[in-house]
Amino acid sequence: MNRASLVESAYIASAVLFIIGLKMLASARTAKRGNLVSAVAMLIAIVATLWVRGIVSYPLILAGLAIGGAIGAVAARRVEMTAMPQMVAVLNGFGGLASLLVGWAEYHRALHVLPGSAALSVPTMVSTYLAVLIGGVTFTGSLVAYAKLAEKIDGRPILFRGQKPINAALLAASLLILVVGSLAPGSTYGLFLLAVGLSFVLGILAVIPIGGADMPVVISLLNSYSGLAACAAGFIIANTVLIVAGCLVGASGLILTQIMCKAMNRSLSNVLFSGFGAAKGPQAGEGEKREVHPISAEDAYYLLESARSVVVVPGYGMAVAQAQHVVRELGDLLESKGCEVKYAIHPVAGRMPGHMNVLLAEANVSYDKLVEPGDVNPLMAAVDVVLVIGANDVVNPAAKEDPSSPIFGMPVIHADEAKACIVLKRSMASGFAGIENPLFFKENTRMLFGDAKATVAALVSQLKETE
């Protein structure tokens, strides 16, 4: 078997392993192995590519690998779980930038190193411009998403007059440049650079009008964009495994985006163009004097100690407090006393898809105890206590009670229907969507103010004393 056949066999093996790894990511039990399988697939693909293609300098490749690997290892170890959404956004962005640079390098090479070659064919140029346009949008859009998630800039939508027509004009201009540049690839380098600049601007303007509450959808969509850009880059350099991997990432990202939109009962166009959360109009109950019912940790202990069924609803506040480990300990103690404990996970809880699942898995909470809203809501009236830990928008009853609410129709967890609801929060501040939550004023709701980790730890201590 010659070298070319060995490389193609390695690419096929990599593609198969990518698909197997992606399948394994669908379950929390096999997700770690799925990551490992995908990493091995990528290693095989990289080694095969370096073996068959003419490399300018292997020392430079190794130096880049060492520097990039060191940065990635340090960042992965130091990043807090609360900052994981920001890190995912940054990684998506650099994936898009990598594809853009591949397209740019191949365009420059075809124009100045190998003029008149087949590298300037129309299909290749279409792929080049697509890699640049999608990659540029992904890069700057991801940086804006990072800045919103990290609260470097205002998380609310940033709107201005004529924003939609301007975005539409930029998109139309980008597509026109793609057509002209593909049909006359050697006409002007300036046209290509203009496409690069437009893609950067379009990425910024496409994400700034999207509010922080919609960031899970944006992250999923940008992840899909990074895959599509990689797929286009694969066509440029005629690399089969890059095309396959890009298609897998692009398709899975689009499917996840659709799932996120369904979880919020909103269309993708509504997420991208509605400016949700930009202005706070009047909401039901505003202007009325409504009373909250504060509760102490000791009182909460008595409610939990006598409960036969408890549903825990985690949210971003749990991530901020790093309370997942004490929450798991609390659940174990309650179960040791004969209480049934479940963890209700909303698909858009936290600030990225699967955020709460990752946190609870880190704390070794059994996957069997995680339930979706559709499974727990019909049984909620029989639940003794719902413990809401840092969640807000995903338990907001306005979604089903107030037609004037911006989130009306969004599927939420019906925490208000339980016999008792204990909400752990630092204050009465609204959630990331900037919408007031009527749950806090319900007769069966008790507000337990303070740091979630310290509060749950106090509950754990009291339960241990009664063992």
Buried (B, 14 or more C-beta within 10 A) or exposed (E): EEEEEEBBEBBEBBBEBBBBBBEBBEEBEBBEBBEEBBEBBBEBBBEBBEEBEEEEEEEEEEEEEEEEEEEEEEEEEEBEBBBBBBBBBBBBBBBBBBBBBBBBBBBEEBBEEEEEEEBBEEEBBBBBBBBBBBBBBBBBBBBBBBBBBBEEEEBBBBEEEEBEEBBEEBBEBBEEBBEBBBEEBEEEEEBBEBBBEBBBBBBBBBBBBBBBBBBBBBBBBBBBBBBBBBBBBBBBBEBBBBBBBBBBBBBBBBEBBBBBBEBBBBEBEBBBBBBBBBEEEEBEEEEEEEEBEEBBBEEBBEBBBEBEBBBBBBBBBBBBBBBBBBBBBBBBBBEEBEBBBBBBBBBBBBBBBBBBBBBBBEBEBEEEBBBBBEEBBEBBEEBBBBBBBBBBBBBBBBBBEBEEBBBBEBBBBBBBBBBBBBBBBBEEEBBBBBBBBBBBBBEBBBBBBBBBBEBBBBBBEBBEEEE
